[in-house]
Amino acid sequence: MMCSLHLSLSLVLFSSLIVLSQAGHGCVWIVGKVQCEKDHTKSTNVEIRVLDRDSVFPFSFIDPDDLMGVTFSNEEGRFSLDGCADDFDWLPGVPNVPEPYIKIRHYCNKEQGETIELPEFNVFTPNTYDLGTIILDTQKSVAPPSRDKKTNI
């Protein structure tokens, strides 16, 4: 009787651990172009990062956002970037998918540099998230030629 109870409790605990260890997984492919209109040479080596938002202030020090990938723009300001993230499913049966967003570090306007944070997006592989052209001097976006942020490759 005691052995049966112990076995049942162990089975319930093991099943709970399996459910709790699940995580939402997502990968992204991103392409785009950055442009400094005042000085085109500053469009080269602009740092582009894709991160997964895990929490908001004031809890960000407990669970900081995860770096999914980083790249630098080429001589023409073009870049491609990919990365993956896993988010822990806090509620069983409710998937917690990654919430990717982009940060761009550039030196177009200030010698000490500045960072632009773009809104979260939900375009995951096999689709490509096409940012089009980001004008860094004014921080405005120019839509890609397809007028569609989500493209199949």
Buried (B, 14 or more C-beta within 10 A) or exposed (E): EEEEEEEEEEEEEEEEEEEEEBBBEBBBBBBBBBBBEEEEEBBBBBBBBBBBBBEEEEEEEEEEBBEBBBBEBBEEBBBEBBBBBBBEBEEEEEEBBBBBBBBBBBBBBEEEEEEBEBEEBEBBEEBBBBBBBBBBBEBEBEEBEEEEBEBEE
